[in-house]
Amino acid sequence: MSSISVSGKSYDTELVIFDKDGTLLDFEKTWIGVIRELITSLGAYTPLTPALRQRVQDALGVSVDDFRVDGNGLLAMGTFVECNALLTYCLYREGIRWDRAHGIVEEVGAAVFGPESRKRHVQAAPGAIDLLKMLKSRDIPAAVATNDKRADALVDMKLIGALPYIDLVLGADSVDNSKPAPDMVEKICSSMGKDPGRTILIGDTIMDALLGRNASVMLTIGVSGIVSAEELARHMNVVVSSLRDIT
């Protein structure tokens, strides 16, 4: 069995599972641009009032002007279904009938969250590709567990050049229950014939920590960024400032 080292300690492992956004992808550089496009696109369907612009940002837990993401907010921790529901509510508050608001969100989302838009914004997190290459060289399988859609996650991994080094990608639509339920980790381990008790989970939010705990993985590693190192340390076994700290 091969091993990785974190904070001066070596861990034997048979599988590493990564979160996507904020872990393998640079969260702010990827998603602030996408959300800016989303807000602009909504203006084609309804007047883009200051109230609506702010409501969308508050609902998602982002500030496009300050280039800030709330690590405990909807965009960082929620599923695409939850995001769509909150965005629909934002339009409903503008006086748009609920079913029409839902249709607008679906139309805008298909464009803004689609491959062409992602191509303009998706960026790998520092050290992501190097770490994946290292795992591959040591014959340690790697998987992705994300609350995003599986198809979108596959696009993202291809765009950053990570797909050749990843053995399995699961999204919220791949399981009955999304994070923090253990379903994704259990399905990955079952599909790959691996033991959760020999698995390392790497993520950047409390949701990832809860996923690891609920799935009884061997080790959880938190990557600080949109959630502070101090807060992550209360929930993760080990905290690093970058994937480059994992060797």
HUDA-V707548 format. One line per field, one symbol per residue. ss: DSSP state (H for helix, E for strand, C for the rest). phi: phi as a letter, one per 30 degrees, with the letter a starting at -180 (. if undefined). Layout:
# HUDA-V707548
ss = ???
phi = ???
This chain:
# HUDA-V707548
ss = CCEEEECCEEEECCEEEECCECCCECHHHHHHHHHHHHHHHHCCCCCCCHHHHHHHHHHHCEECCCCEECCCCHHHHCCHHHHHHHHHHHHHCCCCCHHHHHHHHHHHHHHHCCHHHHHHHCCECCCHHHHHHHHHHCCCEEEEECCCCHHHHHHHHHHCCCHHHCCEEECHHHCCCCCCCCHHHHHHHHHHCCCHHHEEEEECCHHHHHHHHHCCCCEEEEECCCCCHHHHHCCCCEEECCHHHEC
phi = .dbbcbhiccbdbcabccdcdicdcdddddcddddddeddddddcaeddeddedddddddibbddchbbddccdddcdcddddddddddededdjdeeddedddddddddddcdedddedbdbddeiddddddddddcicdbbbbbdddddddddddddcicedccdabbcddcbdbdecededdddddddciccedcccccabbdedddedddchddaccccdldcdddddddbcdbbbcadddcb
